[in-house]
Amino acid sequence: MANYLDFEKGLAELQGKAEELRALARQSPELDVAGEAEALDARATAMLAELYEDLTPWRKCQVARHPERPHASDYVEALFTEYTPLAGDRNFAEDHAVIGGLARFGDRPVVVVGHEKGRDTKTRLERNFGMARPEGYRKAVRLMQLADRFGLPVVTLVDTPGAYPGKGAEERGQAEAIARATQMCLALRVPLVTVVIGEGGSGGAVAFATANRVVMLEHAVYSVISPEGCASILWKNAEKMREAATALRLTAQDLLRLGVCDEVVEEPVGGAQRDPKAAIAAVGAALETALEELGKLGPEAVRKARREKFVAMGSHGLS
């Protein structure tokens, strides 16, 4: 059963009516309702295109959080071969909110790291809804160090509401772990390419996304705080999240203009969740181009270019 967002209710009704007609035809073959069902399908297709033609920032947040969007594990399975996962931070524990390991992207050996949210109640709890603890960031640092040692490009897949703010995480040095991961990103002498595939939340995302190239899917978002959190602080009312989403400039399109994002990858009509294969293929093409371009730079040049990019950040402005 399809999972519809609240602004897609009209679409759900049209597609539901079309399916009801088909079910009726299956029960009573003598009924000729194919034409009516096709007409409803056509109306639904037009409505879908219209809904997604100009999404508001808040609606983009909803799409970015859609539970059926492709997850990091889907991208790893579809785009990489010979994937060998590595676990643990060699200090405290394994963090299932962060996946990563050695793999091949085409003929190119790489290290891939990503946030994983989980698909159902059981796996979401296991993955802590994609919110990494300190050990997750320390695992990522371990993998990046491995990549640097062997000259392997790093690909990170960002999809997190933010780092986990729990008491245990704070006791184990959450802020320090995020800072170390960000520092490691800047120190790498190998290409680092980040793809924001859903949510890019606060320092939990920055720790993976201080990259040579930051690619965002069309309906992904990337911000210092969630719209709900921002609204609670500024307006003392979480229901002001729509206004907060607009003020945060968190869409891929805004961030491209600001220079935070380097490329926006177009999604299938209706979002990546409606055609995961096409969305994943588009990300693969963007990764191929980025890695090819960055592969022409030497170790010091690739590190220098990354640092200069972040030093210059903030000089861009919205027109």
C-alpha positions as CSV (number, residue, x, y, z in Angstrom):
1,M,0.0,0.0,0.0
2,A,1.4,3.4,-1.0
3,N,2.3,5.8,1.7
4,Y,0.9,9.3,0.9
5,L,1.9,12.6,2.4
6,D,-0.7,14.9,3.7
7,F,-0.6,17.2,0.7
8,E,-1.1,14.2,-1.6
9,K,-4.6,13.3,-0.2
10,G,-6.3,14.3,-3.5
11,L,-3.9,12.1,-5.4
12,A,-4.6,9.2,-3.0
13,E,-8.3,9.5,-3.6
14,L,-8.0,9.5,-7.4
15,Q,-5.6,6.5,-7.4
16,G,-7.8,4.7,-4.9
17,K,-10.9,5.2,-7.0
18,A,-9.0,3.8,-10.1
19,E,-7.9,0.8,-8.1
20,E,-11.5,0.2,-6.9
21,L,-12.8,0.2,-10.4
22,R,-10.1,-2.4,-11.4
23,A,-11.0,-4.5,-8.4
24,L,-14.7,-4.3,-9.4
25,A,-13.8,-5.4,-12.9
26,R,-11.9,-8.4,-11.6
27,Q,-14.9,-9.5,-9.6
28,S,-17.4,-8.8,-12.4
29,P,-15.6,-9.3,-15.8
30,E,-18.7,-8.2,-17.7
31,L,-18.3,-4.6,-16.4
32,D,-16.4,-2.3,-18.8
33,V,-14.7,0.2,-16.6
34,A,-11.3,0.2,-18.2
35,G,-11.9,3.6,-19.8
36,E,-12.9,5.2,-16.5
37,A,-9.9,3.8,-14.7
38,E,-7.5,5.1,-17.4
39,A,-9.1,8.5,-17.2
40,L,-8.6,8.6,-13.4
41,D,-5.0,7.5,-13.9
42,A,-4.4,10.3,-16.4
43,R,-5.9,12.8,-13.9
44,A,-3.7,11.4,-11.1
45,T,-0.6,11.7,-13.3
46,A,-1.3,15.3,-14.1
47,M,-2.1,16.1,-10.4
48,L,1.2,14.4,-9.3
49,A,3.2,16.6,-11.8
50,E,1.4,19.7,-10.7
51,L,1.9,19.0,-6.9
52,Y,5.7,18.4,-7.4
53,E,6.3,21.2,-9.9
54,D,6.8,23.9,-7.2
55,L,7.0,22.3,-3.7
56,T,7.3,24.6,-0.7
57,P,10.3,24.1,1.6
58,W,8.1,22.4,4.2
59,R,6.7,20.0,1.7
60,K,10.2,19.2,0.6
61,C,11.0,18.4,4.2
62,Q,8.1,16.0,4.2
63,V,9.3,14.4,0.9
64,A,12.9,14.1,2.2
65,R,11.6,12.2,5.2
66,H,9.3,9.9,3.2
67,P,9.8,6.4,4.7
68,E,9.8,4.8,1.2
69,R,12.7,6.9,-0.2
70,P,15.7,4.8,-1.1
71,H,18.0,4.4,1.9
72,A,21.8,4.3,2.1
73,S,21.7,0.6,2.1
74,D,19.7,0.7,-1.2
75,Y,22.4,2.9,-2.8
76,V,25.2,0.6,-1.6
77,E,23.4,-2.5,-2.9
78,A,22.6,-1.0,-6.3
79,L,25.7,1.1,-7.1
80,F,28.6,-0.7,-5.4
81,T,30.0,-4.2,-5.8
82,E,32.3,-6.3,-3.6
83,Y,30.9,-4.3,-0.6
84,T,32.6,-5.5,2.6
85,P,31.1,-3.8,5.7
86,L,33.3,-2.9,8.6
87,A,31.9,-2.6,12.1
88,G,32.7,-1.0,15.4
89,D,34.8,2.0,16.5
90,R,37.4,-0.2,18.3
91,N,36.6,1.7,21.5
92,F,33.0,1.2,22.7
93,A,30.5,-0.5,20.4
94,E,29.0,-0.9,16.9
95,D,26.5,1.9,15.9
96,H,23.9,0.5,13.5
97,A,22.8,4.0,12.5
98,V,26.1,4.2,10.4
99,I,27.0,1.7,7.8
100,G,30.3,1.6,5.9
101,G,33.0,-0.4,4.4
102,L,35.2,-1.2,1.4
103,A,33.6,-1.5,-2.0
104,R,34.0,-1.0,-5.7
105,F,32.2,1.7,-7.7
106,G,32.6,0.5,-11.2
107,D,36.3,-0.4,-11.5
108,R,37.2,2.1,-8.8
109,P,37.9,0.9,-5.2
110,V,36.3,3.2,-2.7
111,V,35.3,3.5,0.9
112,V,31.5,4.2,1.4
113,V,29.9,5.5,4.6
114,G,26.3,6.4,5.2
115,H,23.5,7.0,7.7
116,E,20.8,4.2,7.7
117,K,17.4,5.0,9.1
118,G,15.8,1.5,8.8
119,R,12.6,0.5,7.1
120,D,10.1,-0.8,9.7
121,T,9.6,-0.4,13.4
122,K,12.1,-3.1,14.3
123,T,14.9,-1.8,12.0
124,R,14.3,1.8,12.8
125,L,14.7,1.1,16.5
126,E,17.9,-0.9,15.7
127,R,19.2,1.9,13.5
128,N,18.1,4.6,16.0
129,F,16.2,6.3,13.1
130,G,19.5,7.3,11.5
131,M,20.7,9.3,14.5
132,A,24.3,8.3,15.1
133,R,26.0,8.1,18.5
134,P,29.6,8.9,19.1
135,E,30.7,5.4,18.2
136,G,29.1,5.9,14.8
137,Y,31.2,9.0,14.1
138,R,34.3,7.3,15.4
139,K,33.6,4.3,13.1
140,A,33.4,6.8,10.2
141,V,36.7,8.3,11.2
142,R,38.2,4.9,11.3
143,L,37.0,4.2,7.8
144,M,38.2,7.5,6.5
145,Q,41.6,6.9,8.0
146,L,41.7,3.6,6.2
147,A,40.8,5.3,2.9
148,D,43.5,7.9,3.4
149,R,46.1,5.3,4.1
150,F,45.4,3.3,1.0
151,G,44.5,6.2,-1.3
152,L,40.8,5.3,-1.8
153,P,38.2,7.9,-2.6
154,V,35.4,8.3,0.1
155,V,31.7,8.4,-0.7
156,T,29.3,9.4,2.1
157,L,25.5,9.1,1.9
158,V,23.8,11.5,4.3
159,D,20.3,10.9,5.6
160,T,19.8,11.8,9.3
161,P,17.6,14.1,11.3
162,G,20.8,14.9,13.4
163,A,23.2,13.3,15.8
164,Y,21.6,11.4,18.7
165,P,21.2,13.9,21.7
166,G,20.8,11.2,24.4
167,K,22.5,11.3,27.8
168,G,24.7,8.3,27.1
169,A,25.9,9.9,23.8
170,E,26.8,13.1,25.5
171,E,28.6,11.2,28.3
172,R,30.7,9.4,25.6
173,G,31.7,12.7,23.9
174,Q,29.1,13.3,21.1
175,A,30.3,16.8,20.3
176,E,34.0,15.7,20.3
177,A,33.2,12.8,18.0
178,I,31.4,15.0,15.5
179,A,34.2,17.5,15.6
180,R,36.8,14.8,15.0
181,A,34.8,13.4,12.0
182,T,34.6,16.9,10.5
183,Q,38.3,17.4,11.1
184,M,39.0,14.1,9.4
185,C,37.0,15.1,6.4
186,L,39.1,18.3,6.0
187,A,42.4,16.3,6.5
188,L,41.7,13.7,3.8
189,R,44.2,13.6,0.9
190,V,41.7,11.6,-1.2
191,P,38.5,12.8,-2.9
192,L,35.5,13.0,-0.7
193,V,32.0,13.1,-2.3
194,T,28.8,13.5,-0.3
195,V,25.3,12.8,-1.5
196,V,22.4,14.1,0.7
197,I,19.8,11.5,-0.2
198,G,17.1,12.6,2.3
199,E,17.6,14.7,5.4
200,G,20.9,16.5,6.2
201,G,20.4,17.5,9.9
202,S,22.8,19.7,11.7
203,G,26.3,18.6,12.8
204,G,25.3,15.0,12.4
205,A,25.3,15.6,8.7
206,V,28.3,18.0,8.6
207,A,30.5,15.3,10.1
208,F,30.0,13.3,6.8
209,A,29.5,16.2,4.4
210,T,32.6,18.4,4.7
211,A,33.4,17.2,1.2
212,N,35.0,18.2,-2.1
213,R,31.6,17.8,-3.7
214,V,28.2,18.0,-2.0
215,V,25.5,16.6,-4.2
216,M,21.8,16.8,-3.1
217,L,18.8,15.1,-4.5
218,E,16.2,17.5,-5.8
219,H,13.9,17.1,-2.8
220,A,16.5,16.5,-0.1
221,V,17.1,19.1,2.6
222,Y,20.1,20.2,4.6
223,S,20.0,22.5,7.6
224,V,21.5,23.5,10.9
225,I,18.3,22.5,12.7
226,S,15.0,20.9,11.9
227,P,12.1,23.3,11.0
228,E,10.2,22.1,14.1
229,G,13.2,22.7,16.4
230,C,13.8,26.2,14.8
231,A,10.1,27.1,15.3
232,S,10.2,26.0,18.9
233,I,13.2,28.3,19.6
234,L,12.2,31.3,17.5
235,W,8.4,31.3,17.9
236,K,8.0,29.1,20.9
237,N,5.6,27.1,18.8
238,A,6.6,24.0,16.8
239,E,3.5,24.5,14.6
240,K,5.4,27.4,12.9
241,M,7.5,24.8,11.1
242,R,6.3,26.0,7.7
243,E,7.7,29.5,8.3
244,A,10.8,28.0,9.8
245,A,11.4,25.8,6.8
246,T,11.3,28.8,4.5
247,A,13.5,30.9,6.7
248,L,16.2,28.2,7.0
249,R,16.9,28.1,3.2
250,L,17.2,24.3,3.5
251,T,16.2,23.2,0.0
252,A,18.7,21.9,-2.5
253,Q,17.9,24.7,-4.8
254,D,18.6,27.4,-2.1
255,L,21.8,25.7,-1.1
256,L,23.0,25.5,-4.6
257,R,22.6,29.3,-4.9
258,L,24.4,29.7,-1.6
259,G,27.3,27.6,-2.6
260,V,26.7,25.0,0.1
261,C,25.7,22.4,-2.4
262,D,27.6,21.8,-5.7
263,E,25.0,19.9,-7.7
264,V,21.3,19.0,-7.6
265,V,20.3,15.6,-8.9
266,E,16.8,15.6,-10.5
267,E,14.4,13.1,-9.0
268,P,11.6,11.2,-10.8
269,V,8.3,13.0,-10.8
270,G,6.7,12.6,-7.4
271,G,10.0,12.0,-5.6
272,A,12.7,9.3,-5.4
273,Q,10.2,7.1,-3.5
274,R,8.1,6.6,-6.6
275,D,10.9,5.3,-8.8
276,P,13.9,4.3,-6.6
277,K,15.8,2.7,-9.5
278,A,15.8,5.9,-11.5
279,A,16.8,8.0,-8.5
280,I,19.6,5.6,-7.6
281,A,20.8,5.6,-11.3
282,A,20.9,9.4,-11.4
283,V,23.0,9.5,-8.2
284,G,25.3,6.9,-9.7
285,A,25.9,9.1,-12.7
286,A,26.6,12.2,-10.5
287,L,29.1,10.2,-8.4
288,E,30.8,8.9,-11.5
289,T,31.3,12.5,-12.8
290,A,32.5,13.8,-9.5
291,L,35.0,11.0,-8.8
292,E,36.3,11.3,-12.4
293,E,37.0,15.0,-12.0
294,L,38.5,14.8,-8.5
295,G,40.6,11.8,-9.5
296,K,42.7,14.1,-11.7
297,L,43.9,16.0,-8.6
298,G,46.9,15.0,-6.5
299,P,46.6,14.3,-2.7
300,E,47.6,17.8,-1.6
301,A,45.6,19.5,-4.3
302,V,42.4,17.6,-3.4
303,R,42.9,18.5,0.3
304,K,43.7,22.2,-0.5
305,A,40.7,22.5,-2.8
306,R,38.4,21.2,-0.1
307,R,39.7,23.5,2.5
308,E,39.5,26.5,0.2
309,K,35.9,25.7,-0.6
310,F,34.9,25.9,3.0
311,V,37.0,29.0,3.8
312,A,35.2,30.7,0.9
313,M,31.8,29.5,2.0
314,G,29.4,32.4,2.9
315,S,30.6,34.7,0.1
316,H,27.7,33.5,-2.1
317,G,24.3,35.2,-1.8
318,L,20.8,34.6,-2.9
319,S,19.7,36.7,-5.9
